[in-house]
Amino acid sequence: MNIFVIWLVMVIAWNYGFPQASPLEDVVVAVILSFMSNILKKYIKI
């Protein structure tokens, strides 16, 4: 659950930090952040 919250905060930060980004860029960044959160899961055992 904590990893999801971290991912969600990063996606929200992206959307507020880059409001001019296209929807495609938003999806690509969300997918990249999802991969990063999966990597975090391996290192943070909860």
ROPA-316372 format. One record per atom (N, C-alpha, C, O): residue in three letters; x, y, z. Coordinates in steps of 0.1 Angstrom, whole numbers, padded with zeros to 4 digits, always signed. Atoms other than C-alpha are relative to their C-alpha. Layout:
! ROPA-316372
AlaXYZ ...
END
This chain:
! ROPA-316372
Met+0008-0012+0000 Met+0000+0000+0000 Met+0009+0013+0000 Met+0005+0022-0007 Asn-0009-0011+0000 Asn+0028+0024+0008 Asn+0006+0003-0013 Asn+0008+0015-0017 Ile-0006-0002+0013 Ile+0044+0019-0026 Ile-0010+0007-0009 Ile-0006+0016-0017 Phe+0010-0006+0009 Phe+0011+0028-0043 Phe-0001+0015+0004 Phe-0003+0023-0006 Val+0001-0014-0004 Val+0009+0060-0023 Val+0012+0008-0005 Val+0010+0020-0010 Ile-0012-0006+0005 Ile+0045+0069-0033 Ile-0002+0002-0015 Ile+0001+0013-0020 Trp+0002-0001+0015 Trp+0036+0062-0070 Trp-0011+0011-0002 Trp-0009+0019-0012 Leu+0011-0010+0002 Leu+0004+0083-0067 Leu+0005+0014+0002 Leu+0001+0023-0006 Val-0005-0013-0002 Val+0022+0112-0052 Val+0009+0005-0011 Val+0009+0016-0015 Met-0009-0003+0011 Met+0048+0111-0079 Met-0007+0004-0013 Met-0004+0013-0020 Val+0009-0003+0012 Val+0021+0110-0107 Val-0006+0014+0002 Val-0007+0022-0007 Ile+0007-0013-0002 Ile+0003+0140-0091 Ile+0010+0011-0001 Ile+0008+0021-0007 Ala-0011-0010+0001 Ala+0036+0159-0088 Ala+0003+0002-0014 Ala+0006+0014-0019 Trp-0003-0002+0015 Trp+0043+0152-0125 Trp-0011+0008-0006 Trp-0008+0018-0014 Asn+0011-0007+0007 Asn+0008+0164-0135 Asn+0000+0015+0004 Asn-0003+0024-0004 Tyr+0000-0015-0004 Tyr+0011+0197-0114 Tyr+0013+0006-0005 Tyr+0013+0018-0007 Gly-0013-0006+0004 Gly+0048+0202-0124 Gly+0001+0002-0014 Gly+0008+0012-0019 Phe+0000-0002+0015 Phe+0042+0198-0161 Phe-0014+0000-0005 Phe-0018-0010-0012 Pro+0014+0000+0004 Pro+0006+0209-0168 Pro-0001+0000-0016 Pro-0012-0003-0021 Gln+0000+0000+0014 Gln+0015+0214-0205 Gln+0002-0013-0007 Gln+0002-0014-0019 Ala-0003+0013+0006 Ala+0024+0178-0210 Ala-0013-0006-0007 Ala-0024-0004-0003 Ser+0011+0006+0008 Ser+0003+0159-0236 Ser-0005-0013+0008 Ser+0002-0018+0017 Pro+0005+0012-0006 Pro-0019+0129-0225 Pro+0009-0012-0002 Pro+0011-0020+0007 Leu-0009+0011+0002 Leu+0006+0105-0241 Leu+0012+0001+0009 Leu+0016-0009+0014 Glu-0011-0002-0009 Glu+0034+0120-0221 Glu-0004-0004+0015 Glu+0004-0010+0022 Asp+0005+0003-0014 Asp+0013+0116-0189 Asp+0000-0015+0001 Asp+0003-0021+0012 Val+0001+0015-0001 Val+0007+0079-0197 Val+0014-0006+0001 Val+0017-0015+0008 Val-0014+0006+0000 Val+0044+0072-0205 Val+0006+0002+0014 Val+0013-0007+0019 Val-0006-0003-0013 Val+0055+0089-0173 Val-0006-0009+0011 Val+0001-0014+0020 Ala+0007+0008-0010 Ala+0029+0070-0152 Ala+0005-0015-0001 Ala+0007-0022+0009 Val-0005+0013+0001 Val+0041+0037-0167 Val+0015-0001+0005 Val+0018-0011+0012 Ile-0014+0000-0005 Ile+0078+0046-0160 Ile+0000+0000+0015 Ile+0008-0007+0021 Leu+0001-0001-0014 Leu+0069+0055-0125 Leu-0005-0013+0006 Leu-0001-0017+0017 Ser+0005+0013-0005 Ser+0050+0022-0121 Ser+0012-0010+0000 Ser+0013-0018+0009 Phe-0011+0009+0000 Phe+0081+0003-0132 Phe+0010+0003+0012 Phe+0015-0006+0019 Met-0008-0004-0012 Met+0101+0023-0106 Met-0005-0004+0013 Met+0002-0008+0022 Ser+0006+0004-0013 Ser+0076+0015-0079 Ser+0002-0016+0002 Ser+0003-0020+0013 Asn-0003+0014-0001 Asn+0080-0022-0088 Asn+0014-0004+0005 Asn+0016-0013+0012 Ile-0014+0001-0005 Ile+0117-0019-0083 Ile+0001+0003+0015 Ile+0008-0004+0022 Leu+0000-0004-0014 Leu+0111-0002-0050 Leu-0006-0011+0009 Leu-0001-0014+0020 Lys+0006+0012-0007 Lys+0089-0032-0039 Lys+0011-0010+0004 Lys+0010-0016+0014 Lys-0011+0010-0002 Lys+0120-0054-0042 Lys+0009+0003+0011 Lys+0013-0005+0019 Tyr-0009-0005-0010 Tyr+0140-0033-0019 Tyr-0007+0003+0013 Tyr+0000+0003+0024 Ile+0007-0003-0012 Ile+0113-0023+0006 Ile-0010-0012+0003 Ile-0020-0013-0004 Lys+0009+0012-0003 Lys+0098-0055+0021 Lys-0010+0005+0011 Lys-0007+0007+0022 Ile+0011-0004-0009 Ile+0064-0045+0036 Ile-0010-0012+0001 Ile-0020-0010+0008 
END
